[in-house]
Each structure stands twice: as C-alpha cells, then as structure tokens.
Amino acid sequence: MLLTVKRLIRWSTFILFLGIISCSSGGDDTSPDPNSNPDPNPNPNPTPELTIEEKLQAIIDEKVGTDADKLVGVSVSIRISDQEHLSLTGGISKLGVPVTEDMRFGVGSITKTVVAATVMKLVDEGLLTLEDTIEDWLTLTSDNVDSSITIYQLLTHSSGLTGYMYNDLWAMAEADLETPIPQATLFGFIGPPDAEPGVGHDYSNSNYLILGLIIEAATGKTVGEVMREKFWTPLNLNAIYFGTNEPIEGTWATPWRDGDDDGVLEDIEADFGPAFHSIFYCAADVFSTASDLSQWAQHLYNGDAVSEASRTNMMTDHYAIPDAIFVSYGLGTREVVFHGRSTYGHTGGMRGYGAYMFFDPISKVSIAMLNNQSRSDDGPLLRYELVNELLEEVFAHFNI
C-alpha cells in the first residue's frame, strides 16, 4: 500500500510538471490559431440572467401548491424606505381563484405591533403610562389576573398570565358563528397564572386582550376606531382593518386549516363570522394587504407613527430569548435574525392564516409575507424559509 501511494505522488508530480511546461510554452493543441478569425459570438443564444422579480417569483412558486407540504397561497410586498420595489403573489385563494395583490389576509399576531403602537401613541399623548396597572383602568376582576400587573408587563408578555383561547371558548364560537363574544367573557377564560408578574417573558394572548380593554377604557372608543383615527387615516393605509370592530372591505384570501389533524387542509371561510373576530380581538384580528402591511412596518420602525422615544422603546431588547433566530422581545415587537441582521416586527398565526412582517434598520428594507393557511405541519417552517430566501436575494440584488 505504501508503494502505491508513493507511485501516485510521483505520477501526480510528473503530470503537474508537464502541465506547467505545456502552459509556459503555449503548447496547448486546442488553443485557437492566432491568425484565424474566431467567431466573435461563440454562444449566440446565451441564457439571459433572471431579473430580481423572476428570481423571487421562482422562490415563491417552489413553496406554493395544494399538497400538504406546500403553502396554499402567498402575497408578498417588499419596500426600501417609502418605495415599494416588489409585489408578488403565488398559489390560490380558493380552488380556481389565484391570489391577487389586492386580497386581504389575517395578519395574526402582527396585530400586536398595532396594539402596542396604539398604547405607545396614548403614552406619547400623556393619556397612559407604562407604569399604569390593570386596576387603574379596569373594573373586571379574576382570581387568575393580578390587578397590579402593569402596561409594561402586558406589552412585553412578562405578566405571567396564561392564554385564554381554550377549546371551550372555540366551542362557544362554533355554536353561534354570527354572535360576537364580549371581551369581558374572554377575560373570564384566562386560566391560572404561569408565574408572578415581572419574573420573565412568557408569550400569552391574554396580555393583548387586556391591553385592548385598557385602550377602550382610556379613550371611550373601540380599538378599531382608535386605530383608524391614529394610524390608518393619517397614514393613508386604506386596506387595513380591525375585524372585531369594522367590516373588512374588499376581497379576502380564503382561509384554510387542518382542523381535524388528518393532514388535509379545509376551506374554513364559512366559519369566519363575528364570533371568530371577537375572539381574536387585540391578539390577532387585523386584516391587510401585503402592500399596506409592508408600509405599516416602514411607518412604525422607520417613520413617525409614534414618537422616536416610543419607537426606540418598542425595538429595544427587553427580554432575551434563547433562540438563534427569534432572539428577543420588545414592546409588541420581535427581534428576528435574517442573514446575520437583526430585523424588527412580528410573526403571525391564526385560524386560516400565517404571516411575517419585518424591518431591517440597516438596509431600510421591510417585508410583508401573507399566507392563507394554518395548522399544517410544514406551514411555519415554509413561511420562515420563504422570507429568509426572499431577503437573501433582495439584500444581494440591491447590495444593501
């Protein structure tokens, strides 16, 4: 075996030596004759390089489909500062109906960015403070809710409260889809706490249920009215709605969900009545187009939706999270790492929908990705992969 290795080394050295001589003497028999007239265009039909739109569309198309391991439909908007550079769609709303750019999707927990911004707007105006407690504003009581919990603890999910969206609540909604469930009733579904207030971050929809009730108590208006007054009208965001309090105008993307865990998604559009909207409330009931949502990210994290001090506070790492991608939580804002960059916004999930909305302070890129399905095993991973791959191409193409 040793002799064989030595012979191989000698032969390799010899072949390399011949190659060097050949290159230095110009002895390549395949080299063109310098006196000839070579074809100035040896490849008359080169493959054209794909445009950025074509590259992103190919990424989307690879992720969408009607199989269980695909996303049913997708709408994407990408902005740099205040300019929308890319708007793309893929897949279907329902059988035979493709997703279009003007379709509204449920944004799920991205709603929390709007609720947090509404609270911070009221803080900017002096109506609320982050030290205000539940008992300062609400007369609702529960053995499971410590009335000394502060607005800051609600915003950062550090209240120790458990969630309220139990199966019994959904059974109540499904028994009468057309009748909204009062938020005071939702409050009664909050279970025993997981921890004492202020101990640490523990994500719970109950925090934002209570923040919505505080907003209404402080302003004397519905949450939907306050959002429209503070944000949608002055910012000219005409395709965002708070479904609990106002009709959603325009076309919805049909929601799909695997409700019985059999691996098959079902069209649940018929279920989406007032009862569902009332349950989602301030945890998840904003609906938007991708275009308006990417613009909302710019207004919130790169504009004047709230004061500079409030914006900074929302984006600050208040609680670190032991995860390589989802690394911290601020005030209604997740910090998520894409390609080594900290971006700010939120993910979203609700019955029939999933979403991403993030802003990169370095490049000023904001992305909104909306998807019309939930409860599929591959959905959360596919949504992350899609946004990650899209941003990789965008950062490279624009050299930002």
C-alpha positions, 0 to 999 in steps of 0.5 A: 500500500505504501508503494502505491501511494508513493507511485501516485505522488510521483505520477501526480508530480510528473503530470503537474510538471508537464502541465506547467511546461505545456502552459509556459510554452503555449503548447496547448493543441486546442488553443485557437490559431492566432491568425484565424478569425474566431467567431466573435459570438461563440454562444449566440443564444446565451441564457439571459440572467433572471431579473430580481422579480423572476428570481423571487417569483421562482422562490415563491412558486417552489413553496406554493401548491395544494399538497400538504407540504406546500403553502396554499397561497402567498402575497408578498410586498417588499419596500426600501424606505417609502418605495415599494420595489416588489409585489408578488403573489403565488398559489390560490385563494380558493380552488380556481381563484389565484391570489391577487395583490389586492386580497386581504389576509389575517395578519395574526399576531402582527396585530400586536405591533398595532396594539402596542403602537396604539398604547405607545401613541396614548403614552406619547399623548400623556393619556397612559403610562407604562407604569399604569396597572390593570386596576387603574383602568379596569373594573373586571376582576379574576382570581387568575389576573393580578390587578397590579400587573402593569402596561409594561408587563402586558406589552412585553408578555412578562405578566405571567398570565396564561392564554385564554383561547381554550377549546371551550371558548372555540366551542362557544364560537362554533355554536353561534358563528354570527354572535360576537363574544364580549371581551369581558367573557374572554377575560373570564377564560384566562386560566391560572397564572404561569408565574408572578408578574415581572419574573420573565417573558412568557408569550400569552394572548391574554396580555393583548386582550387586556391591553385592548380593554385598557385602550377602550377604557382610556379613550371611550372608543373601540380599538378599531376606531382608535386605530383608524383615527391614529394610524390608518387615516393619517397614514393613508393605509386604506386596506387595513382593518380591525375585524372585531370592530369594522367590516373588512372591505374588499376581497379576502384570501380564503382561509384554510386549516387542518382542523381535524389533524388528518393532514388535509387542509379545509376551506374554513371561510364559512366559519369566519363570522363575528364570533371568530373576530371577537375572539381574536380581538387585540391578539390577532384580528387585523386584516391587510394587504401585503402592500399596506402591511409592508408600509405599516412596518416602514411607518412604525420602525422607520417613520413617525407613527409614534414618537422616536422615544416610543419607537426606540422603546418598542425595538429595544431588547427587553427580554432575551430569548434563547433562540438563534433566530427569534432572539428577543422581545420588545414592546409588541415587537420581535427581534428576528435574525435574517442573514446575520441582521437583526430585523424588527416586527412580528410573526403571525398565526391564526385560524386560516392564516400565517404571516411575517412582517419585518424591518431591517434598520440597516438596509431600510428594507421591510417585508410583508409575507401573507399566507392563507393557511394554518395548522399544517405541519410544514406551514411555519417552517415554509413561511420562515424559509420563504422570507429568509430566501426572499431577503437573501436575494433582495439584500444581494440584488440591491447590495444593501 
